[in-house]
Amino acid sequence: MFEKNQIKNKTISLERAPTGISGFDDLCEGGLPRNRTYLVAGTSGAGKTIFGLQYIYNGITEYGENGLYIAMEERPEQIRENAKQFGWDLKALEDEGKLVIVDACSTKLGIPSYEKYIDVRPFEMRSMLDQIMAVQEDIDAKRAVVDGATSIGFHLQNPLKIRIELLKLSTTLEVLGLTSLMTCEIIDDNTTSRFGVESFVTEGTILMSNKRMDAVRVRSIEMLKMRGTNHSQRIHPYEITANGIVIHPNEEIYSV
């Protein structure tokens, strides 16, 4: 929790979507303001995918909110397998109709997919939006994760086109009543996006870092932006444990 000088004029009117990620909700007055899209940016190995999966899994198992996961850079079978190390049985949630994983990776790689939900036209935003709308209606999803939005930028290249397409995606998720995370890989900790536009089309930016300090790597999280609400202005350490990400809200990192 925060000292009095860390958060002022606490916002109480916004409805929140608690993430259930240990320590995170303490950083933003109890959770993410609902029906908005947030950018989770970070270097390789920072744990962006884990953060997204934990958000979706907790939403279903702890808060009864069905979820949609769009896998753009990993095949769904890899995601399910990796989730097992944290005790998250995604297949069971899919079988119960509480979770949908859209395979937006295999077609891009030119390999066959046997998934129920497949984005058959890679990098065509209209196709993806149609898929999202259909799934949201089918399972009444309240949360979504677009894991690997960086892929869209690599395909389009042009920053203006990237901004327009990501804005379409972000706005559609919000209009559908989804509180969403969009992950983005950055090259180093001195930037907050890969193409310079991602943070402009989302309502908040969460920066995850996995930086080397002396002989060890230190993971840290910082909330750079969150519109309409107060949030921590400090850089906090976190760990990736056997149960997922654990953030230490009462600790700070002074130099990264």
C-alpha positions in Angstrom: 0.0 0.0 0.0 1.0 3.6 -0.4 2.1 6.4 1.9 -0.1 9.5 1.8 2.3 11.4 -0.4 2.3 8.7 -3.1 -1.4 8.9 -4.2 -3.5 12.0 -3.8 -7.2 12.6 -4.5 -8.1 8.9 -4.8 -10.4 8.2 -7.6 -13.4 6.3 -6.4 -15.9 6.7 -9.2 -14.3 4.4 -11.7 -15.3 0.7 -11.8 -12.2 -1.4 -11.5 -11.1 -4.8 -12.9 -8.8 -6.3 -10.3 -6.0 -8.2 -11.9 -5.4 -10.5 -8.9 -1.7 -10.3 -9.6 -0.1 -10.1 -6.2 0.9 -6.5 -5.4 -0.2 -5.0 -8.7 -3.6 -3.7 -7.7 -2.1 -1.9 -4.8 -0.3 0.3 -7.4 -3.5 1.6 -9.1 -6.2 2.0 -6.5 -7.5 -1.5 -6.6 -7.3 -2.5 -10.3 -7.6 -1.3 -13.9 -10.4 1.1 -14.8 -12.8 -1.0 -16.8 -13.6 -1.1 -20.5 -10.2 0.3 -21.4 -7.1 -1.0 -23.2 -3.6 -1.0 -21.6 -0.2 -1.4 -23.1 2.2 -3.8 -21.3 5.6 -3.0 -22.7 8.8 -4.8 -21.8 12.1 -6.3 -23.0 12.6 -10.0 -23.7 12.3 -12.1 -20.6 10.4 -9.5 -18.6 7.3 -11.7 -18.3 4.8 -9.8 -20.4 3.1 -13.0 -21.6 2.9 -14.3 -18.0 1.4 -11.1 -16.9 -1.3 -11.3 -19.5 -2.0 -15.0 -18.8 -2.2 -14.4 -15.1 -4.6 -11.5 -15.7 -6.9 -13.6 -17.8 -6.7 -16.7 -15.6 -7.4 -14.8 -12.4 -10.3 -13.0 -14.1 -11.9 -16.3 -14.8 -11.1 -18.3 -11.6 -11.3 -15.5 -9.0 -13.7 -13.0 -10.5 -16.0 -15.0 -12.8 -15.1 -13.0 -15.9 -14.6 -14.9 -19.1 -11.6 -14.1 -21.2 -10.3 -13.9 -24.7 -6.6 -14.4 -25.5 -5.2 -13.6 -29.0 -1.9 -15.4 -29.5 0.0 -13.5 -32.2 3.6 -14.8 -31.7 3.1 -18.2 -30.0 1.0 -21.2 -31.0 -1.8 -21.9 -28.5 -0.4 -25.3 -27.7 2.8 -23.7 -26.5 0.9 -21.2 -24.4 -1.1 -23.9 -22.7 2.0 -25.9 -22.0 3.9 -22.9 -20.6 0.9 -22.0 -18.4 1.0 -25.4 -16.7 4.2 -24.5 -14.9 2.2 -22.0 -12.8 -0.7 -24.5 -12.2 -3.0 -22.8 -14.8 -5.0 -25.3 -16.7 -6.1 -23.3 -19.7 -7.5 -26.2 -21.6 -10.0 -26.9 -18.8 -11.2 -23.3 -18.9 -11.6 -23.6 -22.7 -13.6 -26.8 -22.4 -15.9 -25.0 -19.9 -16.5 -22.2 -22.3 -14.9 -19.6 -20.1 -11.7 -19.0 -22.2 -11.1 -18.7 -25.9 -7.5 -18.7 -27.4 -7.4 -17.4 -30.9 -4.5 -18.7 -33.0 -3.2 -15.7 -34.8 0.2 -17.2 -35.2 0.1 -20.4 -37.3 -1.3 -18.8 -40.5 1.4 -16.1 -40.3 4.1 -18.9 -40.1 2.4 -20.9 -42.9 1.8 -24.0 -40.8 -1.4 -25.9 -40.3 -3.5 -25.3 -37.2 -6.1 -27.5 -35.7 -7.4 -24.9 -33.2 -11.1 -24.1 -33.0 -10.5 -20.4 -33.4 -8.0 -19.3 -36.1 -7.3 -16.0 -37.6 -7.0 -17.3 -41.2 -6.0 -14.0 -42.8 -2.8 -12.8 -41.1 -2.5 -9.1 -40.3 -5.9 -8.2 -41.7 -7.4 -6.1 -38.9 -11.0 -6.5 -40.2 -10.7 -10.3 -39.9 -9.3 -10.1 -36.4 -12.0 -7.6 -35.2 -14.8 -9.9 -36.6 -13.2 -12.8 -34.7 -13.1 -10.8 -31.5 -16.7 -9.6 -31.8 -17.9 -13.2 -32.5 -16.1 -14.6 -29.5 -17.1 -11.9 -27.1 -20.7 -12.6 -28.0 -20.3 -16.4 -27.7 -18.8 -16.4 -24.2 -19.7 -13.0 -22.9 -16.0 -12.2 -22.3 -15.1 -9.3 -20.0 -11.3 -9.4 -20.4 -8.9 -9.7 -23.4 -5.2 -10.0 -24.0 -3.6 -9.3 -27.4 -0.2 -11.0 -26.9 2.4 -9.8 -29.4 0.9 -6.7 -30.9 4.5 -5.9 -32.1 3.8 -8.3 -35.0 1.2 -5.9 -36.4 3.8 -3.2 -36.5 6.4 -5.4 -38.2 3.9 -6.2 -40.9 2.7 -2.6 -41.5 6.0 -0.8 -41.0 4.5 2.7 -41.6 4.0 4.4 -38.2 0.8 6.1 -39.3 -0.8 2.9 -40.5 0.3 1.1 -37.3 -1.3 3.8 -35.2 -4.6 3.6 -37.1 -4.8 -0.2 -37.0 -3.9 -0.4 -33.3 -6.4 2.3 -32.6 -9.1 0.3 -34.4 -8.2 -2.7 -32.3 -8.1 -0.8 -29.0 -11.3 1.0 -29.6 -13.2 -2.1 -30.6 -12.1 -3.9 -27.5 -13.3 -1.0 -25.3 -16.7 -0.6 -27.2 -17.3 -4.4 -26.6 -16.9 -3.8 -22.9 -13.5 -5.6 -22.6 -10.8 -4.5 -20.2 -7.8 -5.5 -22.2 -4.0 -5.8 -22.2 -1.9 -5.4 -25.3 1.7 -6.6 -25.0 4.6 -5.0 -26.9 8.2 -6.0 -27.0 10.8 -3.2 -26.7 14.5 -3.3 -27.4 15.7 -1.5 -24.3 14.4 0.2 -21.2 14.9 3.6 -22.6 11.8 3.3 -24.8 8.2 2.6 -24.0 7.1 1.2 -27.4 8.7 -0.5 -30.4 7.2 1.8 -33.1 6.6 5.0 -31.2 2.9 4.9 -31.4 1.6 2.1 -29.2 1.2 4.1 -26.1 -0.9 6.8 -27.9 -3.7 4.3 -28.7 -4.1 2.9 -25.1 -5.3 4.3 -21.9 -2.3 3.3 -19.8 1.2 2.0 -20.2 2.8 -0.5 -17.9 6.6 -1.0 -18.3 8.2 -4.2 -17.3 12.0 -4.5 -17.2 14.5 -7.3 -16.9 17.8 -5.3 -16.6 21.2 -6.5 -15.6 22.7 -4.9 -12.5 26.2 -6.0 -11.7 26.1 -9.8 -11.7 22.3 -10.3 -11.5 19.2 -9.3 -13.4 16.6 -7.2 -11.6 13.0 -7.2 -12.7 11.1 -4.0 -12.2 7.6 -2.6 -13.0 6.6 1.0 -13.5 3.2 2.5 -14.4 4.1 5.2 -16.8 0.5 6.3 -17.6 -3.0 5.5 -16.5 -5.7 7.9 -17.6 -8.4 8.9 -15.2 -6.9 7.4 -12.1 -4.0 7.9 -9.7 -1.2 5.4 -9.7 2.2 4.8 -8.2 4.9 7.0 -9.6 7.7 4.7 -8.4 9.6 1.7 -9.8 8.8 -1.5 -8.0 10.6 -4.9 -8.0 8.8 -8.1 -8.9 9.5 -11.8 -9.1 8.3 -14.6 -11.3 7.5 -17.4 -8.9 6.0 -20.9 -9.2 2.6 -19.2 -8.8 3.2 -16.4 -11.3 4.2 -12.8 -11.0 4.5 -11.3 -7.5 5.1 -7.5 -7.2 6.4 -5.8 -4.1 4.4 -2.6 -3.8 6.2 -1.4 -0.6 9.7 -1.7 -2.1 11.4 0.5 -4.7 14.2 0.3 -7.1 16.3 3.4 -7.0 18.7 2.7 -9.9 18.1 0.6 -13.0 
